[in-house]
Amino acid sequence: MAEKITVTFSNGRTAEYSKGVTLVEVSRDAAHRYTTPVVAAKVNNEIRDLQNVLEQDSVVDFFDLRTDVGMKVYQRSLTLVLIAAAQELFPGCETTVEHSLSKGLYCELYHGREVTPEDIVRLEQHMREIILEDRPIVREILHRAEAIELFKAVGQQEKVSLLEQLDREKVSIYYCGQVYDYFYGTMTPSTGYLKVFELKYYPPGIILRFPEKDNPDILPRFVENPKLFKVFQEADRWGNILRCGYVATLNECTRNGNIKDIIRVAEALHEKKVAQIADFVSLNRNEVRVILVAGPSSSGKTTFAQRLNIQLRVNGVWPVPISLDDYFVDRHKTPVDENGDYDFEAIEAIDLELFNSHLARILAGEEVELPTFNFKTGKREYRGHRIKVDKGQPIIIEGIHGLNERLTSSVPRHCKVKIYVSALTQLSIDNHNRIPTTDTRLIRRIVRDSQFRSHDALMTLKMWPSVRRGEERNIFPFQEEADVMFNSALIYELAVLKKYAEPLLTKVTRESPEYSEARRLLNFLEYFNSVDDDEIPHNSILREFIGKSCFYSH
């Protein structure tokens, strides 16, 4: 008689199964509790794909498409189908996954000629055929040396270099038909899970479009992001200038001592871009009265605003900063979110009427006493801080709502320059595994919160979903309103952040719901060789997170 094991589900229910049962089989018993397909599992608080077998008593929870984890599994699996379809349809075709764009993934195809709209129609049709046949996505665990030989045989040198550097005895390879690949993360058991998608021709490449977790049955409306696309293209150019597009190349630079040059050139690219933005503002100094700097959490807005201030002064423009934090409404008037918690990131958390009144008076040449918000009492106070500006002195306002016209409705649009700051990394793990900008910002925030806010990694991970919801509501819908975009990512930064973040993440214990996310980030950071921070200049964006910035007292 087969040995039995006990599975405890997240709702406390238990069930007995034969030892060696797959998670796919267990998921069928739990499927009635989910409104969308289950695509992955959490076993004893570690994320596993459904091909895993259970050999002992376990606590199991499942992820369907209405979860962040589930939707990432969906996107990753759909990417594998795209790669497989392209290789089957155009033998020898190389597909590169570049970055997110317009609620999808921007990819490029290299098959010896320019991609045409007809190519994309055929490619999407072949993807649908693969999905209709419900082709298994098979995971094989290979010794690292075997996997290296596998990729050498098909000329995928970037994967060979990555695996050669990886300090792991075994790696997982996923097969879709005869096509195989190495992916950072889990997959669906078969292609039949991946019914909702679209390929959109977007010269010179394509956008692989997929649903969102809030409505996984339909595709979201397509919204053009031409300004964001242009910044991503600039990021690619920066990567080419640095000759460092993949993690393996960065690690090689670390080992051979060239990382110092990478740091200097990356920082010089930042400085040159800040100077160009300052030149743009200065050329329009007769009209520009307000400079708005906005961006998501941990994008480096504060340091960027300081560096812009300096470059403007080089051009003879002396801006005056105003803090939005001092215009918070009194605590009891702060709006609440769906959980009943104070929503400090809602634009209604700011006294828009008072802020716009003060702004209009300042720009009219009046002397105005600015408030100071007392975060201990939750009330606004007046402490004699008065400002008066000349006509040639623009006001710099830094905050998440800067791109929203409601924030500065008292100022005519032509009198404002809106700048969007975000960390759009130009580095990828390899040609099929991009580094999400969200991961870079989260690791930045974990380090900064520990260094300067007395928050451990667990607290930051707990807050992060709320932060992300606020960004989706208050920032990303307005990003194309920007006049200028600044990419604050530094190609070397994750190699520096690694030594700060790893000890913090290892303190998240298995009992915490955030443990699986901490493990994911630790596994991700394993790809990087650590880089010392001695060579990083004190005005670097990165100093905002690791310390010793010339702009702050810490």
ZITAJO-V619556 format. One record per backbone hydrogen bond with DSSP energy under -0.5 kcal/mol. CO is the residue of the C=O (numbers start at 0). NH is the residue of the N-H. If there is no record, write none. Layout:
CO,NH
CO,NH
This chain:
2,18
4,16
5,7
5,57
6,8
6,14
7,59
8,11
12,8
14,6
16,4
17,20
20,53
21,25
22,26
23,27
24,28
25,28
25,29
26,30
29,32
30,33
36,64
39,62
40,42
40,47
41,43
41,60
42,45
45,42
47,40
48,51
49,23
51,22
52,54
53,19
53,20
57,7
57,59
58,43
59,9
60,41
61,63
62,38
62,39
63,66
66,70
67,71
68,72
69,73
70,74
71,75
72,76
73,77
74,78
75,79
76,80
77,81
78,82
79,83
80,84
81,85
82,86
83,87
84,88
85,89
89,92
92,94
93,109
95,97
95,107
98,105
100,103
102,209
103,100
104,106
104,207
105,97
105,98
106,205
107,95
108,110
109,93
112,110
115,119
116,120
117,121
118,122
119,123
120,124
121,125
122,126
123,127
124,128
125,129
126,130
127,131
128,132
129,134
130,133
134,190
135,137
135,176
137,174
139,141
139,172
141,170
142,145
142,146
143,147
144,148
145,149
146,150
147,151
148,152
149,153
150,155
151,154
154,156
155,158
155,159
156,160
157,161
158,162
159,163
160,164
161,165
165,167
168,143
170,141
172,139
173,180
174,137
175,178
178,175
180,173
180,182
182,184
188,136
189,192
190,193
192,194
194,196
195,210
197,208
199,206
201,204
204,201
205,106
205,207
206,199
206,208
207,104
208,197
211,214
212,215
214,211
214,217
217,211
224,228
225,229
226,230
227,231
228,232
229,233
230,234
231,235
232,236
233,237
234,238
235,239
236,240
237,241
238,242
238,243
244,427
245,248
245,249
246,250
247,251
248,252
249,253
250,254
251,255
252,256
252,257
252,258
253,256
256,259
257,260
257,261
258,262
259,263
260,264
261,265
262,266
263,267
264,268
265,269
266,270
267,271
268,272
269,273
270,274
271,275
272,276
273,277
274,278
275,279
276,280
277,281
278,282
279,283
280,283
281,284
283,286
283,287
288,394
289,291
289,416
290,292
290,396
291,293
291,418
292,398
293,420
295,298
299,303
300,304
301,305
302,306
303,307
304,308
305,309
306,310
307,311
308,312
309,313
310,314
311,316
312,315
315,317
316,318
319,395
321,323
321,397
322,325
323,326
324,327
326,350
329,332
330,333
334,342
336,339
340,336
341,343
342,345
345,348
346,349
348,328
349,351
350,354
351,355
352,356
353,357
354,358
355,359
356,360
357,361
358,362
359,363
360,365
361,364
365,367
367,369
367,386
371,373
371,380
372,374
373,377
373,378
377,330
378,373
380,371
383,385
384,369
386,367
389,392
391,393
393,319
394,290
394,396
395,321
396,292
397,323
398,401
400,403
402,404
403,406
403,407
404,407
405,408
407,410
411,414
412,415
414,288
414,289
416,291
416,418
417,482
417,483
418,293
418,420
419,485
421,423
421,487
421,488
422,424
426,434
427,246
428,247
430,96
431,433
432,428
432,429
433,435
435,438
435,439
436,440
437,441
438,442
439,443
440,444
441,445
442,446
443,447
444,448
445,449
446,450
447,451
447,452
448,452
448,454
455,459
456,460
457,461
458,462
459,463
460,464
462,465
462,466
463,467
464,468
465,469
466,470
467,471
468,472
469,473
470,474
470,475
474,477
475,478
477,480
478,481
483,419
485,421
485,487
489,492
491,494
491,495
492,495
492,496
493,497
494,530
495,498
495,499
496,499
496,500
497,501
499,503
500,504
501,505
503,506
504,507
506,508
508,511
511,514
512,515
513,517
514,518
515,519
516,520
517,521
518,522
519,523
520,524
521,525
523,526
524,527
532,535
536,539
537,549
539,542
540,543
541,544
541,545
542,546
548,551
553,547
